């Protein structure tokens, strides 16, 4: 069985969410649980994930540890807490993921998944399909097809309608997965070249290695603005029901 780890990127400030928010979006309440905890539980319940590295801000480390411990102990999921390690993140998502990778360097896993804490509705099926594709091809990411017309905008006005073949365009999601050594090498080369990337598949592409696309639906949404919490309420209730069913099945 492959040794598979998760890096949960939860160190962001969430600048697009709200400058007046009392807490970063990954810490906001979603049906009684902070947003980041949904991902901790989902990946923790997956039998293929052996380690969960949660990367967050230094001032949130103690809060995250207490919250994860309390939830897992209260729900009979102590084995999840035992697999969690907390790592202080950096100034950017890219830096935080790199620090998460480096934290495992002394005992490297075979494969690593990187997931954004702002995507709380991850399904077990998608986790499994991404892992399977990464093991078969070396790296994989979930993505959904682009269906809208794309406009180029300048100063609030449409400058151009891009004539793109939408059948070839996809919106990248997480979790993105790759062989640990490959992903670490990609991040190290990006750092050496001072190259900024917005996702982890990009560093694999820089190495000229293939990244397998895994079809994903619309449910794996990202919480970006306050309205996303409201608009995804039905999805949140469905996902919470699935989490509760998983917890009940393990008791």
C-alpha positions as CSV (number, residue, x, y, z in Angstrom):
1,X,0.0,0.0,0.0
2,X,1.3,3.4,-0.9
3,X,2.2,6.0,1.7
4,X,0.0,9.0,0.9
5,X,-0.1,12.3,2.7
6,X,-2.2,15.4,2.5
7,X,-1.1,19.0,2.8
8,X,-4.0,21.2,3.7
9,X,-3.2,24.8,2.7
10,X,-5.0,26.9,5.4
11,X,-2.6,29.9,5.9
12,X,-4.2,32.4,3.5
13,X,-5.5,35.8,4.6
14,X,-8.5,35.5,2.2
15,X,-8.2,39.1,0.9
16,X,-11.0,38.7,-1.6
17,X,-13.4,37.5,1.1
18,X,-13.8,40.5,3.2
19,X,-11.4,43.0,4.7
20,X,-13.8,43.4,7.7
21,X,-14.1,39.7,8.5
22,X,-13.3,38.9,12.1
23,X,-11.3,35.8,11.1
24,X,-9.8,34.4,7.8
25,X,-12.4,32.6,5.7
26,X,-10.9,29.2,6.5
27,X,-11.8,29.7,10.1
28,X,-15.4,31.0,9.6
29,X,-18.2,28.9,10.9
30,X,-20.0,26.6,8.4
31,X,-22.9,24.7,10.0
32,X,-21.1,24.6,13.3
33,X,-17.6,23.7,12.0
34,X,-14.8,26.0,10.9
35,X,-14.4,25.8,7.1
36,X,-10.9,24.1,7.3
37,X,-12.2,21.4,9.6
38,X,-14.4,20.0,6.9
39,X,-11.4,19.1,4.8
40,X,-9.5,17.7,7.8
41,X,-12.4,15.3,8.5
42,X,-13.0,14.4,4.9
43,X,-9.4,13.4,4.2
44,X,-9.0,12.0,7.7
45,X,-11.8,9.6,7.0
46,X,-10.2,8.4,3.8
47,X,-8.4,5.1,4.5
48,X,-5.7,5.9,1.9
49,X,-4.5,9.1,3.6
50,X,-1.8,8.2,6.2
51,X,-0.7,11.7,7.2
52,X,-2.4,15.1,7.3
53,X,-0.2,18.2,7.3
54,X,-2.2,21.3,8.1
55,X,-0.4,24.5,7.2
56,X,-1.6,27.6,8.8
57,X,-0.6,31.0,10.2
58,X,1.6,30.9,13.3
59,X,-0.9,32.7,15.4
60,X,-3.5,30.1,14.6
61,X,-1.5,26.9,15.3
62,X,-2.8,26.5,18.9
63,X,-6.4,27.3,17.9
64,X,-6.3,24.7,15.0
65,X,-4.8,22.1,17.3
66,X,-7.4,22.5,20.0
67,X,-10.3,22.6,17.5
68,X,-9.1,19.5,15.7
69,X,-8.4,17.6,18.9
70,X,-11.8,18.5,20.5
71,X,-13.8,17.5,17.4
72,X,-12.0,14.2,16.8
73,X,-12.1,13.2,20.4
74,X,-15.8,14.1,20.8
75,X,-16.7,12.1,17.7
76,X,-14.6,9.0,18.4
77,X,-12.1,9.9,15.6
78,X,-8.9,10.0,17.7
79,X,-7.1,8.2,14.9
80,X,-7.5,11.3,12.7
81,X,-5.9,13.6,15.3
82,X,-3.0,11.2,15.7
83,X,-2.2,11.6,12.0
84,X,-2.4,15.4,12.0
85,X,0.7,17.6,12.2
86,X,0.5,21.4,12.2
87,X,3.1,23.5,10.3
88,X,3.5,27.2,10.2
89,X,3.0,28.6,6.7
90,X,4.6,31.3,4.7
91,X,3.7,34.6,3.2
92,X,2.2,33.0,0.1
93,X,0.3,29.8,-0.7
94,X,3.3,28.6,-2.7
95,X,5.6,29.1,0.3
96,X,3.2,27.4,2.6
97,X,3.0,24.3,0.4
98,X,6.7,24.2,0.2
99,X,7.0,24.3,4.0
100,X,4.5,21.5,4.3
101,X,6.5,19.4,1.9
102,X,9.8,20.1,3.7
103,X,8.2,19.1,7.0
104,X,8.0,15.5,5.7
105,X,11.4,15.4,4.1
106,X,12.9,13.2,6.8
107,X,10.2,10.6,6.3
108,X,8.9,11.2,2.8
109,X,5.6,9.7,1.6
110,X,5.2,8.1,-1.8
111,X,2.5,10.6,-2.9
112,X,1.1,13.8,-1.6
113,X,-2.1,15.6,-2.2
114,X,-2.4,19.4,-1.8
115,X,-5.9,20.8,-1.0
116,X,-7.1,24.3,-0.4
117,X,-9.0,24.6,2.9
118,X,-11.4,27.0,1.2
119,X,-12.9,23.9,-0.7
120,X,-14.8,22.3,2.1
121,X,-17.1,20.0,0.0
122,X,-14.6,17.5,-1.2
123,X,-16.0,14.1,-1.8
124,X,-14.5,10.7,-1.1
125,X,-15.0,9.7,-4.7
126,X,-13.0,12.6,-6.0
127,X,-10.2,12.0,-3.5
128,X,-10.0,8.4,-4.6
129,X,-10.0,9.2,-8.3
130,X,-7.3,11.8,-7.9
131,X,-5.1,9.4,-5.9
132,X,-5.7,6.6,-8.5
133,X,-4.7,8.9,-11.4
134,X,-1.6,10.2,-9.5
135,X,-0.4,6.7,-8.8
136,X,-0.9,5.7,-12.5
137,X,0.5,8.8,-14.2
138,X,2.7,10.5,-11.6
139,X,0.6,13.6,-11.1
140,X,-3.1,14.5,-11.3
141,X,-5.6,17.3,-10.7
142,X,-9.4,17.6,-10.7
143,X,-10.9,20.1,-13.1
144,X,-14.2,21.2,-14.5
145,X,-14.8,22.3,-18.1
146,X,-15.2,26.0,-18.9
147,X,-18.6,26.6,-20.3
148,X,-18.8,30.4,-20.3
149,X,-17.7,32.9,-23.0
150,X,-14.4,34.5,-21.8
151,X,-14.1,38.3,-22.0
152,X,-10.9,40.3,-21.7
153,X,-11.6,43.4,-19.5
154,X,-9.7,46.6,-19.0
155,X,-10.7,49.3,-16.5
156,X,-14.1,47.8,-16.1
157,X,-14.9,47.6,-19.8
158,X,-14.9,44.7,-22.2
159,X,-11.8,45.0,-24.4
160,X,-12.1,41.8,-26.4
161,X,-14.0,38.5,-26.6
162,X,-11.4,35.7,-26.6
163,X,-11.9,33.2,-29.4
164,X,-11.0,30.1,-27.5
165,X,-11.8,26.5,-28.0
166,X,-13.7,25.9,-24.8
167,X,-13.6,22.1,-25.3
168,X,-9.9,22.3,-24.4
169,X,-10.3,24.6,-21.4
170,X,-10.8,23.5,-17.8
171,X,-11.0,25.2,-14.4
172,X,-8.4,23.7,-12.1
173,X,-9.5,22.5,-8.6
174,X,-7.8,20.8,-5.7
175,X,-6.8,18.3,-4.3
176,X,-3.8,18.1,-6.7
177,X,-1.6,15.1,-6.3
178,X,1.8,14.0,-7.3
179,X,4.7,11.8,-6.4
180,X,6.3,13.5,-3.3
181,X,9.8,13.7,-4.7
182,X,8.6,15.2,-8.0
183,X,6.4,17.8,-6.3
184,X,9.2,18.8,-3.9
185,X,11.7,19.1,-6.8
186,X,9.3,21.2,-8.7
187,X,8.7,23.6,-5.8
188,X,12.5,23.8,-5.2
189,X,13.1,24.7,-8.8
190,X,10.4,27.3,-8.8
191,X,12.0,28.8,-5.6
192,X,15.4,28.8,-7.2
193,X,14.1,30.5,-10.3
194,X,11.9,32.9,-8.3
195,X,8.9,31.7,-10.3
196,X,5.5,32.3,-8.9
197,X,2.8,29.7,-9.5
198,X,-0.9,29.7,-8.5
199,X,-1.3,25.9,-8.1
200,X,0.9,22.8,-7.7
201,X,0.2,21.3,-11.1
202,X,2.1,24.2,-12.5
203,X,5.4,23.2,-10.9
204,X,5.0,19.7,-12.3
205,X,4.4,21.2,-15.7
206,X,7.6,23.2,-15.3
207,X,9.4,19.8,-15.0
208,X,7.8,18.7,-18.3
209,X,6.1,15.9,-16.5
210,X,2.5,14.9,-17.4
211,X,-0.4,15.8,-15.2
212,X,-3.5,13.7,-15.6
213,X,-6.8,15.6,-15.6
214,X,-9.6,14.1,-13.5
215,X,-13.1,15.2,-14.4
216,X,-14.8,17.0,-11.5
217,X,-18.2,18.4,-11.1
218,X,-19.5,21.7,-9.8
219,X,-19.8,20.6,-6.2
220,X,-16.2,21.0,-5.3
221,X,-16.6,24.8,-5.0
222,X,-14.2,27.2,-3.5
223,X,-15.3,29.7,-0.8
224,X,-14.0,33.0,-2.2
225,X,-16.6,35.7,-1.3
226,X,-19.1,35.9,1.6
227,X,-22.0,35.0,-0.8
228,X,-20.4,31.6,-1.4
229,X,-21.2,30.5,2.1
230,X,-24.8,31.4,1.7
231,X,-25.2,30.1,-1.9
232,X,-23.6,26.7,-1.0
233,X,-25.9,26.1,2.0
234,X,-27.7,23.1,0.4
235,X,-24.3,21.6,-0.7
236,X,-23.0,22.1,2.8
237,X,-26.0,20.3,4.3
238,X,-25.5,17.4,1.9
239,X,-21.8,17.2,2.6
240,X,-22.3,17.3,6.3
241,X,-24.8,14.5,6.1
242,X,-22.2,12.4,4.2
243,X,-19.6,13.2,6.9
244,X,-21.9,12.2,9.7
245,X,-22.7,9.0,7.9
246,X,-19.0,8.2,7.6
247,X,-18.5,9.0,11.3
248,X,-21.5,6.7,12.2
249,X,-20.2,3.9,10.1
250,X,-16.8,4.0,12.0
251,X,-18.4,3.7,15.4
